[in-house]
């Protein structure tokens, strides 16, 4: 092993430990493979390869390709890459590839909180737009949510919806003081930053006596949300309007919700003030944000790493593209969210629930 000590001269280059260097190189090679695998997971999801393996069990590339109407050379190389990454297993004796049951849940069951293709889809779409982020970083400007491609918008909804499906009605809303009773009796709810409307529709299905309005500044997302509400049979009690968090219409809301969007806003304090004015005097603001600690060192883990990546390439540019451009970042943490809420004029703030990926807060006037 090379001696890494120096003479103390600040101009002297540090000695390099070759074992440490090569360990980092091989780690980087692994991560380059992981980067490529984002595209491969999206490919397997969109072409139906994971679902085919889950349904039919051990298969050769030719069998899988024939069943899915795809080309065998692509299927073969994809399967080999998936086997090298331990997403599937390979049996040399039979030449067949198997999707283990645990991977099948994570890669094919869309209602499972462990469902992963949406995460890979938004990651791939985010990386695809890196050139725009480079230009924005040089200029100190932003890149709006509406400027990203469809994989970002669809992937975001597919990533977060399983967690909402698993937690929103069963644990998050019951954690809010008295909110479920009000929703059962008949409440008026604003879901701000609703995107494709998954959270809004889930609440409307669970509480047919309440009425809901979903707001988002992105017209394309609102159009999708309206279609989803009609398909879900809740169009009679759900409305979706194009509006920002600073100017959405209405007052006297019993509940205002924001799901994984407050940190994306250019003026979150302004949004908090607007929510305060829109809430009934005894209303509740539920804020769902990415899992984060208050200190950088709290977030130096796999989840924090992914969120810091999204923060750099997606969430911070989105905030900087708006007025004020506070750029809280995806890993804002509870203390900064509390500061935003109290600066907006709400006096009560507490954490009420958490998952590996989210923190849930309750704020009241």
Secondary structure, DSSP 8 states (H G I E B T S, - for coil): -------S-TTS-----HHHHHHHHHHHHHHHHHHHHHHHHHHHHHTTHHHHHHHH-SB-HHHHHHHHT--HHHHHHHHHHHHHTTSSEEETTTTEEE--HHHHHHHH-TTSTT--HHHHHHHHHHHHTHHHHHHHHHHT----GGGS-HHHHHHHHHHHHHHHHHHIIIIIGGGSTTHHHHHHH--EEEEET-TTSHHHHHHHHH-TTSEEEEEES-HHHHHHHHHHHHHHT-TTTEEEEE--TTT-----EEEEEEES-GGG-TTHHHHHHHHHHHEEEEEEEEEEEE---SSGGGG-SHHHHHHHHHIIIIIHHHHHTSSS-----TT--HHHHHHHHHHTT--EEEEEEE-SSEEEEEEE-
